Amino acid sequence: MRLKFLPSFVKRRGRITNNQEENLKSLSDYSINTLDDIEFHLSKFLHCCLEIGFGNAEHLFFQAINNPEVLFIGSEVYMSGIGTLIGNIQKEEISNIKIFPDDIRILLDENKDKQIFDAVKIICPDPWPKERHHKRRLINADFLKLLHNSIKADGNLYISTDWADYAENIKETLDQSTLFESSKDFFIQKESLTKFEQRGKDEGREIFEFNFQKKD
Ligand SMILES: C[S@@+](CC[C@H](N)C(=O)[O-])C[C@H]1O[C@@H](n2cnc3c(N)ncnc32)[C@H](O)[C@@H]1O
């Protein structure tokens, strides 16, 4: 079968601990499969925020604890990260995180007319540093169209990367786009660096941050 999207991630499964494996048995209690599922849960919340590629979910979890009025949707294909997140959700008994455990483009691509997200965050998308792999990078013009379709009017898009040439590429793609414009309002609150931001910093790389706003 030909895939509609070129994989933008490295591995899905990786090494999974016994605890993560156990937590994953409850995945269906926390997962959403469609945008209708999100709308169903949204009735109890004021806003909805999507984080794509949450990794170990340190940022997503911190945000959810501190903003109980916001429904957070986290998308990740990396099963051990999903297992860790479920363990934390159960420990703190919070109800404002739902998980899409697959390639986010599958969820966004089925959207016809729902503008659901107040904000979308992508922290350190896989960099695919080799030139022959650049086509696998998540941020490109087609992906912006998918995002634009699902973000509310004036909604925000935050992207960070610790790879200078991906940063240039993100800037160019967004500069050429008629769908988003640069915004001075940084809506993201961070308690600490994520695992990949920290790794980038430890390896001497700068972290580039971009904040955009949806244009109509
Ligand atoms: C470099 S890691 C960054 C993880 C985390 N945001 C951080 O900063 O530590 C990128 C993550 O994005 C996930 N990812 C890549 N493409 C994705 C997609 N299309 N949908 C959902 N997650 C994706 C990968 O599985 C990986 O865990």
The ligand as a Tripos MOL2 file, in Angstrom:
@<TRIPOS>MOLECULE
LIG
   27    29     1     0     0
SMALL
NO_CHARGES

@<TRIPOS>ATOM
      1 C1         12.7640   15.2650   17.9040 C.3       1 LIG1
      2 S1         11.3680   14.6300   18.7520 S.3       1 LIG1
      3 C2         10.9190   15.9860   19.8430 C.3       1 LIG1
      4 C3         10.0860   15.5300   21.0080 C.3       1 LIG1
      5 C4          9.6880   16.6300   21.9850 C.3       1 LIG1
      6 N1          8.8360   17.6220   21.3720 N.3       1 LIG1
      7 C5         10.8950   17.2990   22.5810 C.2       1 LIG1
      8 O1         11.1490   18.4720   22.2670 O.co2     1 LIG1
      9 O2         11.5650   16.6330   23.3940 O.co2     1 LIG1
     10 C6         10.0850   14.7450   17.5240 C.3       1 LIG1
     11 C7          8.8730   13.9280   17.8900 C.3       1 LIG1
     12 O3          7.8500   14.1670   16.9370 O.3       1 LIG1
     13 C8          7.1730   12.9420   16.6910 C.3       1 LIG1
     14 N2          6.5560   13.0560   15.3500 N.ar      1 LIG1
     15 C9          7.2110   13.1910   14.1730 C.ar      1 LIG1
     16 N3          6.3450   13.2640   13.1550 N.ar      1 LIG1
     17 C10         5.0980   13.1890   13.7070 C.ar      1 LIG1
     18 C11         3.7900   13.1980   13.1510 C.ar      1 LIG1
     19 N4          3.6160   13.2870   11.8370 N.pl3     1 LIG1
     20 N5          2.7310   13.1060   13.9970 N.ar      1 LIG1
     21 C12         2.9380   13.0080   15.3300 C.ar      1 LIG1
     22 N6          4.1590   12.9770   15.9200 N.ar      1 LIG1
     23 C13         5.2320   13.0700   15.1170 C.ar      1 LIG1
     24 C14         8.2690   11.8850   16.7620 C.3       1 LIG1
     25 O4          7.7680   10.6050   17.0550 O.3       1 LIG1
     26 C15         9.1510   12.4160   17.8880 C.3       1 LIG1
     27 O5          8.8140   11.8880   19.1440 O.3       1 LIG1
@<TRIPOS>BOND
     1     1     2 1
     2     2     3 1
     3     2    10 1
     4     3     4 1
     5     4     5 1
     6     5     6 1
     7     5     7 1
     8     7     8 2
     9     7     9 1
    10    10    11 1
    11    11    12 1
    12    11    26 1
    13    12    13 1
    14    13    14 1
    15    13    24 1
    16    14    15 ar
    17    14    23 ar
    18    15    16 ar
    19    16    17 ar
    20    17    18 ar
    21    17    23 ar
    22    18    19 1
    23    18    20 ar
    24    20    21 ar
    25    21    22 ar
    26    22    23 ar
    27    24    25 1
    28    24    26 1
    29    26    27 1
@<TRIPOS>SUBSTRUCTURE
     1 LIG1         1 GROUP 0 **** ****
